[in-house]
Amino acid sequence: MPAAPPQNAERTPHGGPRFRSRFGGLWTDLSNARQVLAGKLELGRLDGGQAELLNAWIEHGFVVIEDAVPHAVIDAVRSDIESAWRGDDDRNCAEYLVDGRIDVGACSPERRSSQIKLLNMHAVSKATRDAIFAPEVAGFLDLVFERPPLAMSTLAFERGTRQPLHQDTAFVGFSSPLEFAASWIALEDAVGVCGQLEYYVGSHRIDEIIFDNGERCMPAELHNEEAYPVYLQQQCQALGLERVQFAPRKGDALIWSADLVHGGSQRVDPGTTRRSLVTHYCPVDVDPSYFAQWKHSGRVRHAPGRYYAYYDRL
């Protein structure tokens, strides 16, 4: 596994607070994050419920917010997804599995059976933007980012992906590699063996992985490297971390930090669905890596303090 030796970045030589990673992070990643949280609470900048969520985030690397998105908004998102698959708007695109490889193309009813995920529904669907910026979701992001959030990509899933264990930092790049978070919004109840999302509680604090290129983002030639998920699992098991399956109800949201180890359950009964919407966010002043790679929208204002961006790969 191409990883640098663990970096002791918890404290400065003079004993002050420091980020775990050499690449920095959010204030919740600081070694004194709990003291900062206590100070915010004492100063009246947080209420008890917000402090409880932030404490869970610092300790576990994620939070679950039940009923975060109203069912009416979820239904509108699902309607827009159906419209996308009919090919009603040629701006919609998806990833497909073609002869064992992933390709990107326009949506059509004929291609739906080979669909992996719809890309960037938030670029064309106001309902999707309303969902990913639902007050409970965006309000929590405000707390961890301490400035407005930018939604930079969305992935709409219909079925379980069996995606191997990974950390988002290996595949999703930013100008500040650890200043981002992701949300998983349930578009239906998770029922049966449907390839539920799995994660290791507290795995955002395992030893940092630095690839041979000196970056947190994995080089493209290693994307199918089988040693990577095995290494992550070994690290989590060595620390005795609990592996949990997310079994949400419609409208529930899971928000996780950049380094949480997660993936799709390998067990999927044929015919089951796991309709969900995944979004990656960063603070509005951080650049997604695709800003330097592909044609993109720039920062678009959805509402006060709520921004989004998207890329064009068609």
C-alpha positions as a Markdown table, in Angstrom:
| # | Residue | x | y | z |
|---|---|---|---|---|
| 1 | Met | 0.0 | 0.0 | 0.0 |
| 2 | Pro | 1.6 | 3.3 | -1.1 |
| 3 | Ala | 1.5 | 5.2 | 2.2 |
| 4 | Ala | 3.9 | 7.5 | 3.9 |
| 5 | Pro | 4.8 | 6.8 | 7.6 |
| 6 | Pro | 2.2 | 8.1 | 10.0 |
| 7 | Gln | 2.7 | 11.8 | 10.6 |
| 8 | Asn | 2.6 | 13.1 | 14.2 |
| 9 | Ala | 0.8 | 16.3 | 13.4 |
| 10 | Glu | -1.3 | 16.6 | 16.6 |
| 11 | Arg | 0.7 | 19.4 | 18.3 |
| 12 | Thr | 3.2 | 22.0 | 17.3 |
| 13 | Pro | 6.8 | 21.9 | 18.8 |
| 14 | His | 5.6 | 24.4 | 21.4 |
| 15 | Gly | 2.6 | 22.4 | 22.4 |
| 16 | Gly | -0.1 | 24.4 | 20.7 |
| 17 | Pro | -3.1 | 22.9 | 18.8 |
| 18 | Arg | -2.4 | 21.4 | 15.4 |
| 19 | Phe | -4.2 | 19.5 | 12.6 |
| 20 | Arg | -3.8 | 15.7 | 12.4 |
| 21 | Ser | -2.9 | 16.0 | 8.8 |
| 22 | Arg | 0.0 | 17.9 | 7.2 |
| 23 | Phe | -2.7 | 19.2 | 4.7 |
| 24 | Gly | -4.7 | 20.9 | 7.4 |
| 25 | Gly | -8.5 | 20.5 | 7.7 |
| 26 | Leu | -11.5 | 22.0 | 9.4 |
| 27 | Trp | -11.6 | 23.4 | 12.9 |
| 28 | Thr | -13.2 | 20.1 | 14.1 |
| 29 | Asp | -9.9 | 18.3 | 13.0 |
| 30 | Leu | -7.8 | 20.3 | 15.4 |
| 31 | Ser | -6.3 | 18.6 | 18.4 |
| 32 | Asn | -8.2 | 21.1 | 20.7 |
| 33 | Ala | -11.5 | 20.8 | 18.8 |
| 34 | Arg | -13.4 | 19.7 | 21.9 |
| 35 | Gln | -12.1 | 22.8 | 23.8 |
| 36 | Val | -13.1 | 25.0 | 20.9 |
| 37 | Leu | -16.6 | 23.4 | 20.9 |
| 38 | Ala | -16.9 | 24.0 | 24.7 |
| 39 | Gly | -15.9 | 27.6 | 24.1 |
| 40 | Lys | -18.5 | 28.1 | 21.4 |
| 41 | Leu | -21.2 | 26.7 | 23.6 |
| 42 | Glu | -20.2 | 28.9 | 26.6 |
| 43 | Leu | -20.2 | 32.0 | 24.4 |
| 44 | Gly | -23.7 | 31.2 | 23.2 |
| 45 | Arg | -22.7 | 30.6 | 19.6 |
| 46 | Leu | -24.3 | 27.1 | 19.7 |
| 47 | Asp | -27.3 | 25.5 | 21.4 |
| 48 | Gly | -27.2 | 22.2 | 23.1 |
| 49 | Gly | -28.5 | 20.2 | 20.1 |
| 50 | Gln | -25.8 | 21.7 | 17.8 |
| 51 | Ala | -23.1 | 21.0 | 20.4 |
| 52 | Glu | -24.3 | 17.3 | 20.6 |
| 53 | Leu | -24.1 | 16.9 | 16.8 |
| 54 | Leu | -20.6 | 18.5 | 16.7 |
| 55 | Asn | -19.3 | 16.3 | 19.5 |
| 56 | Ala | -20.5 | 13.2 | 17.6 |
| 57 | Trp | -18.8 | 14.6 | 14.5 |
| 58 | Ile | -15.5 | 15.1 | 16.2 |
| 59 | Glu | -15.6 | 11.7 | 17.9 |
| 60 | His | -17.2 | 9.5 | 15.2 |
| 61 | Gly | -16.6 | 11.3 | 11.9 |
| 62 | Phe | -20.2 | 11.5 | 11.0 |
| 63 | Val | -23.7 | 12.5 | 12.1 |
| 64 | Val | -27.2 | 11.1 | 11.3 |
| 65 | Ile | -30.0 | 13.6 | 11.0 |
| 66 | Glu | -33.4 | 12.0 | 10.9 |
| 67 | Asp | -36.2 | 13.6 | 8.8 |
| 68 | Ala | -33.6 | 16.1 | 7.5 |
| 69 | Val | -35.4 | 16.5 | 4.1 |
| 70 | Pro | -39.2 | 16.8 | 3.8 |
| 71 | His | -40.9 | 14.0 | 1.9 |
| 72 | Ala | -42.4 | 16.4 | -0.6 |
| 73 | Val | -38.9 | 17.6 | -1.6 |
| 74 | Ile | -37.8 | 13.9 | -1.9 |
| 75 | Asp | -40.7 | 13.1 | -4.1 |
| 76 | Ala | -39.9 | 16.1 | -6.4 |
| 77 | Val | -36.2 | 14.9 | -6.6 |
| 78 | Arg | -37.4 | 11.4 | -7.6 |
| 79 | Ser | -39.7 | 12.9 | -10.3 |
| 80 | Asp | -36.8 | 14.9 | -11.7 |
| 81 | Ile | -34.7 | 11.7 | -11.8 |
| 82 | Glu | -37.4 | 9.9 | -13.8 |
| 83 | Ser | -37.4 | 12.9 | -16.1 |
| 84 | Ala | -33.7 | 12.7 | -16.5 |
| 85 | Trp | -33.9 | 9.0 | -17.6 |
| 86 | Arg | -36.5 | 9.9 | -20.2 |
| 87 | Gly | -33.9 | 12.2 | -21.7 |
| 88 | Asp | -36.1 | 15.3 | -21.2 |
| 89 | Asp | -33.0 | 17.5 | -20.6 |
| 90 | Asp | -29.8 | 16.9 | -22.6 |
| 91 | Arg | -27.7 | 18.4 | -19.8 |
| 92 | Asn | -28.3 | 15.3 | -17.7 |
| 93 | Cys | -25.6 | 12.6 | -17.8 |
| 94 | Ala | -24.7 | 9.4 | -16.0 |
| 95 | Glu | -21.9 | 6.9 | -15.5 |
| 96 | Tyr | -22.4 | 3.6 | -17.2 |
| 97 | Leu | -20.7 | 0.2 | -17.1 |
| 98 | Val | -19.7 | -0.6 | -20.7 |
| 99 | Asp | -17.7 | -3.8 | -21.4 |
| 100 | Gly | -16.3 | -3.7 | -17.8 |
| 101 | Arg | -15.3 | -0.1 | -17.9 |
| 102 | Ile | -16.9 | 3.1 | -16.7 |
| 103 | Asp | -18.0 | 5.6 | -19.3 |
| 104 | Val | -19.9 | 8.9 | -19.1 |
| 105 | Gly | -22.8 | 9.7 | -21.5 |
| 106 | Ala | -26.2 | 11.3 | -21.9 |
| 107 | Cys | -29.2 | 9.8 | -20.2 |
| 108 | Ser | -31.7 | 7.6 | -22.1 |
| 109 | Pro | -34.3 | 4.9 | -21.2 |
| 110 | Glu | -32.2 | 2.3 | -23.1 |
| 111 | Arg | -29.2 | 2.9 | -21.0 |
| 112 | Arg | -30.9 | 2.8 | -17.6 |
| 113 | Ser | -30.2 | -0.9 | -17.0 |
| 114 | Ser | -26.5 | -0.3 | -17.3 |
| 115 | Gln | -26.6 | 2.8 | -15.1 |
| 116 | Ile | -24.2 | 3.2 | -12.2 |
| 117 | Lys | -25.1 | 6.7 | -11.1 |
| 118 | Leu | -26.6 | 9.9 | -12.4 |
| 119 | Leu | -24.2 | 12.8 | -12.2 |
| 120 | Asn | -24.8 | 16.4 | -11.1 |
| 121 | Met | -28.6 | 16.4 | -10.8 |
| 122 | His | -28.2 | 19.6 | -8.8 |
| 123 | Ala | -27.1 | 21.4 | -12.1 |
| 124 | Val | -30.6 | 21.0 | -13.6 |
| 125 | Ser | -33.0 | 20.2 | -10.8 |
| 126 | Lys | -34.1 | 22.8 | -8.3 |
| 127 | Ala | -35.7 | 20.1 | -6.2 |
| 128 | Thr | -32.3 | 18.4 | -5.9 |
| 129 | Arg | -30.7 | 21.7 | -4.7 |
| 130 | Asp | -33.5 | 22.2 | -2.2 |
| 131 | Ala | -32.8 | 18.7 | -0.9 |
| 132 | Ile | -29.0 | 19.0 | -0.6 |
| 133 | Phe | -29.4 | 22.5 | 1.0 |
| 134 | Ala | -32.3 | 21.5 | 3.3 |
| 135 | Pro | -32.0 | 23.6 | 6.5 |
| 136 | Glu | -31.0 | 20.7 | 8.8 |
| 137 | Val | -28.2 | 19.6 | 6.3 |
| 138 | Ala | -26.9 | 23.0 | 5.3 |
| 139 | Gly | -27.1 | 24.3 | 8.9 |
| 140 | Phe | -24.8 | 21.6 | 10.1 |
| 141 | Leu | -22.3 | 22.3 | 7.3 |
| 142 | Asp | -22.4 | 26.0 | 8.4 |
| 143 | Leu | -21.2 | 24.8 | 11.8 |
| 144 | Val | -18.2 | 22.7 | 10.6 |
| 145 | Phe | -17.2 | 25.0 | 7.6 |
| 146 | Glu | -17.7 | 28.3 | 9.4 |
| 147 | Arg | -18.5 | 29.9 | 6.1 |
| 148 | Pro | -21.1 | 29.2 | 3.3 |
| 149 | Pro | -21.0 | 25.7 | 1.8 |
| 150 | Leu | -20.5 | 25.0 | -1.9 |
| 151 | Ala | -22.1 | 21.8 | -3.3 |
| 152 | Met | -19.7 | 20.7 | -6.0 |
| 153 | Ser | -21.1 | 17.3 | -7.1 |
| 154 | Thr | -24.1 | 15.1 | -6.7 |
| 155 | Leu | -24.5 | 11.4 | -7.4 |
| 156 | Ala | -28.0 | 9.8 | -7.6 |
| 157 | Phe | -28.0 | 6.1 | -7.0 |
| 158 | Glu | -30.8 | 3.6 | -7.7 |
| 159 | Arg | -29.2 | 0.4 | -6.5 |
| 160 | Gly | -26.4 | -0.7 | -4.2 |
| 161 | Thr | -23.0 | -0.3 | -5.9 |
| 162 | Arg | -20.9 | -2.7 | -3.9 |
| 163 | Gln | -18.2 | 0.0 | -3.9 |
| 164 | Pro | -15.1 | -1.1 | -2.0 |
| 165 | Leu | -14.1 | 0.6 | 1.3 |
| 166 | His | -12.4 | 4.0 | 0.7 |
| 167 | Gln | -11.9 | 7.5 | 2.0 |
| 168 | Asp | -13.2 | 10.3 | -0.2 |
| 169 | Thr | -9.9 | 12.1 | 0.1 |
| 170 | Ala | -8.4 | 9.4 | -2.2 |
| 171 | Phe | -10.8 | 10.2 | -5.1 |
| 172 | Val | -12.3 | 13.7 | -4.6 |
| 173 | Gly | -9.8 | 16.5 | -4.9 |
| 174 | Phe | -9.8 | 20.1 | -3.5 |
| 175 | Ser | -7.4 | 22.9 | -3.3 |
| 176 | Ser | -7.5 | 22.2 | 0.5 |
| 177 | Pro | -7.7 | 18.4 | 0.6 |
| 178 | Leu | -9.4 | 17.9 | 3.9 |
| 179 | Glu | -11.8 | 20.8 | 3.9 |
| 180 | Phe | -14.9 | 19.0 | 2.6 |
| 181 | Ala | -17.7 | 16.8 | 3.7 |
| 182 | Ala | -20.4 | 14.6 | 2.1 |
| 183 | Ser | -24.1 | 13.9 | 2.6 |
| 184 | Trp | -26.1 | 10.8 | 1.8 |
| 185 | Ile | -29.8 | 11.5 | 1.6 |
| 186 | Ala | -32.3 | 8.6 | 1.6 |
| 187 | Leu | -34.8 | 8.9 | -1.3 |
| 188 | Glu | -36.7 | 5.8 | 0.1 |
| 189 | Asp | -36.6 | 3.6 | 3.1 |
| 190 | Ala | -33.7 | 1.1 | 3.1 |
| 191 | Val | -35.4 | -2.3 | 3.1 |
| 192 | Gly | -34.0 | -5.8 | 2.9 |
| 193 | Val | -30.5 | -6.6 | 1.6 |
| 194 | Cys | -30.1 | -3.7 | -0.8 |
| 195 | Gly | -26.3 | -2.9 | -0.6 |
| 196 | Gln | -26.6 | -0.5 | 2.3 |
| 197 | Leu | -23.9 | 2.1 | 2.9 |
| 198 | Glu | -21.3 | 0.8 | 5.5 |
| 199 | Tyr | -18.7 | 2.8 | 7.5 |
| 200 | Tyr | -16.3 | 2.3 | 10.4 |
| 201 | Val | -17.1 | 4.5 | 13.3 |
| 202 | Gly | -14.2 | 6.8 | 14.2 |
| 203 | Ser | -12.2 | 5.8 | 11.1 |
| 204 | His | -11.6 | 9.4 | 10.1 |
| 205 | Arg | -8.7 | 9.3 | 12.6 |
| 206 | Ile | -6.8 | 6.4 | 11.3 |
| 207 | Asp | -3.2 | 7.0 | 10.2 |
| 208 | Glu | -3.1 | 9.4 | 7.2 |
| 209 | Ile | -2.4 | 7.9 | 3.8 |
| 210 | Ile | 0.0 | 9.8 | 1.5 |
| 211 | Phe | 0.4 | 8.3 | -1.9 |
| 212 | Asp | 3.6 | 8.1 | -3.8 |
| 213 | Asn | 2.9 | 11.4 | -5.6 |
| 214 | Gly | 3.0 | 13.1 | -2.2 |
| 215 | Glu | -0.8 | 13.9 | -2.3 |
| 216 | Arg | -3.9 | 12.7 | -0.5 |
| 217 | Cys | -5.7 | 12.1 | -3.8 |
| 218 | Met | -4.9 | 8.7 | -5.4 |
| 219 | Pro | -3.2 | 8.7 | -8.8 |
| 220 | Ala | -5.6 | 7.5 | -11.5 |
| 221 | Glu | -3.4 | 4.4 | -12.3 |
| 222 | Leu | -4.1 | 3.1 | -8.7 |
| 223 | His | -7.9 | 3.5 | -8.8 |
| 224 | Asn | -8.4 | -0.3 | -9.1 |
| 225 | Glu | -5.7 | -1.1 | -6.6 |
| 226 | Glu | -7.0 | -4.0 | -4.5 |
| 227 | Ala | -4.5 | -3.4 | -1.7 |
| 228 | Tyr | -6.1 | 0.0 | -0.8 |
| 229 | Pro | -9.4 | -1.2 | 0.6 |
| 230 | Val | -7.7 | -4.2 | 2.3 |
| 231 | Tyr | -5.3 | -1.8 | 3.9 |
| 232 | Leu | -8.1 | 0.4 | 5.2 |
| 233 | Gln | -10.0 | -2.5 | 6.6 |
| 234 | Gln | -6.9 | -3.8 | 8.4 |
| 235 | Gln | -6.3 | -0.4 | 9.9 |
| 236 | Cys | -9.9 | -0.1 | 11.2 |
| 237 | Gln | -9.9 | -3.7 | 12.5 |
| 238 | Ala | -6.6 | -3.2 | 14.3 |
| 239 | Leu | -8.1 | -0.3 | 16.2 |
| 240 | Gly | -11.3 | -2.3 | 17.0 |
| 241 | Leu | -13.5 | 0.1 | 15.2 |
| 242 | Glu | -17.2 | -0.8 | 14.7 |
| 243 | Arg | -18.4 | -1.5 | 11.2 |
| 244 | Val | -22.0 | -0.2 | 10.8 |
| 245 | Gln | -24.6 | -0.4 | 8.1 |
| 246 | Phe | -26.7 | 2.7 | 7.5 |
| 247 | Ala | -30.4 | 1.7 | 7.4 |
| 248 | Pro | -32.2 | 5.0 | 6.9 |
| 249 | Arg | -35.8 | 6.0 | 6.4 |
| 250 | Lys | -36.9 | 8.2 | 3.6 |
| 251 | Gly | -35.6 | 11.8 | 4.2 |
| 252 | Asp | -32.9 | 10.8 | 6.7 |
| 253 | Ala | -29.4 | 12.2 | 6.0 |
| 254 | Leu | -25.9 | 10.9 | 6.9 |
| 255 | Ile | -23.2 | 13.6 | 6.8 |
| 256 | Trp | -19.6 | 12.4 | 7.0 |
| 257 | Ser | -16.1 | 13.9 | 7.1 |
| 258 | Ala | -13.5 | 13.7 | 4.4 |
| 259 | Asp | -11.6 | 10.8 | 5.8 |
| 260 | Leu | -14.4 | 8.5 | 7.1 |
| 261 | Val | -13.8 | 4.9 | 5.8 |
| 262 | His | -17.0 | 3.8 | 4.0 |
| 263 | Gly | -18.3 | 1.8 | 1.1 |
| 264 | Gly | -21.3 | -0.2 | -0.2 |
| 265 | Ser | -22.2 | -3.5 | 1.3 |
| 266 | Gln | -21.3 | -6.5 | -0.9 |
| 267 | Arg | -24.6 | -8.2 | -0.2 |
| 268 | Val | -27.4 | -7.1 | -2.6 |
| 269 | Asp | -30.5 | -9.1 | -3.4 |
| 270 | Pro | -31.5 | -8.9 | -7.1 |
| 271 | Gly | -34.4 | -6.5 | -7.7 |
| 272 | Thr | -33.8 | -4.4 | -4.5 |
| 273 | Thr | -33.2 | -0.7 | -4.8 |
| 274 | Arg | -31.3 | 1.8 | -2.6 |
| 275 | Arg | -32.4 | 5.1 | -4.0 |
| 276 | Ser | -30.2 | 7.8 | -2.6 |
| 277 | Leu | -28.5 | 11.1 | -3.3 |
| 278 | Val | -24.9 | 11.7 | -2.4 |
| 279 | Thr | -23.4 | 15.2 | -2.4 |
| 280 | His | -19.9 | 16.5 | -1.8 |
| 281 | Tyr | -19.5 | 20.0 | -0.3 |
| 282 | Cys | -16.6 | 22.3 | 0.5 |
| 283 | Pro | -16.4 | 25.8 | 1.9 |
| 284 | Val | -17.2 | 28.4 | -0.7 |
| 285 | Asp | -13.6 | 29.7 | -0.9 |
| 286 | Val | -12.2 | 26.2 | -1.6 |
| 287 | Asp | -11.8 | 25.1 | -5.2 |
| 288 | Pro | -12.9 | 21.6 | -6.3 |
| 289 | Ser | -10.0 | 20.1 | -8.4 |
| 290 | Tyr | -12.2 | 20.0 | -11.5 |
| 291 | Phe | -12.1 | 23.8 | -11.6 |
| 292 | Ala | -8.6 | 23.3 | -13.1 |
| 293 | Gln | -9.4 | 20.3 | -15.2 |
| 294 | Trp | -12.8 | 20.6 | -16.9 |
| 295 | Lys | -15.3 | 23.2 | -18.2 |
| 296 | His | -17.4 | 24.2 | -15.2 |
| 297 | Ser | -20.1 | 26.6 | -14.0 |
| 298 | Gly | -18.1 | 28.5 | -11.5 |
| 299 | Arg | -19.9 | 29.3 | -8.2 |
| 300 | Val | -23.6 | 29.8 | -8.6 |
| 301 | Arg | -25.8 | 31.2 | -5.8 |
| 302 | His | -28.8 | 29.0 | -4.9 |
| 303 | Ala | -29.9 | 31.0 | -1.9 |
| 304 | Pro | -28.2 | 33.3 | 0.7 |
| 305 | Gly | -25.1 | 31.5 | 2.0 |
| 306 | Arg | -25.8 | 28.5 | -0.4 |
| 307 | Tyr | -23.7 | 27.9 | -3.5 |
| 308 | Tyr | -23.3 | 25.2 | -6.0 |
| 309 | Ala | -21.0 | 24.3 | -9.0 |
| 310 | Tyr | -20.9 | 21.6 | -11.6 |
| 311 | Tyr | -18.7 | 20.4 | -14.4 |
| 312 | Asp | -19.4 | 19.4 | -18.0 |
| 313 | Arg | -18.0 | 16.1 | -19.2 |
| 314 | Leu | -20.3 | 15.5 | -22.2 |
